Amino acid sequence: METNTFKREEIKRHAIDWLKETKAQAADGHDYDFSNVEDVFNDIFNTGYYIIGTYQAKQWLGDMAFDVIGAVKDYEEFHFGESTTDFSDPELVVNMYVYFIGQEIIEEAMLAADVLNVEVSV
């Protein structure tokens, strides 16, 4: 599957910012275990939407909307055997795209935030 580059750095920056903020909170006494990459990924990319609102999603997609739709469709068919995202909903399209780009960049982001294989507890 081809690696997608549209807004990849923005998505990676979002993850790095989240990781650094969480690391700072952990240093202030809020426990967080960074040792399980899948759990960290889930917390960043699967517990809330990256973009909320149809207008914001349309703005984010810009003239790349059909490319992103194609990427989401390819991803879902490759991983799930079918595509289930409602492509008439820009918010769902953006957030599914961010989800799978997040899978590609999570370890890079964790390295950049200096939290890969780190356990912080007080």
VENLIN-V296046 format. One record per run of one state. SS is the DSSP state (alpha for helix, beta for strand, coil for the rest). FROM is the first residue (numbers start at 1). LEN is the number of residues. Records with the same first field share a line. If there is no record, write none. Layout:
BEGIN
SS: FROM-LEN + FROM-LEN
END
This chain:
BEGIN
coil: 1-7 + 28-4 + 34-3 + 46-8 + 81-9 + 113-6 + 121-2
alpha: 8-20 + 37-9 + 54-27 + 90-23
beta: 32-2 + 119-2
END
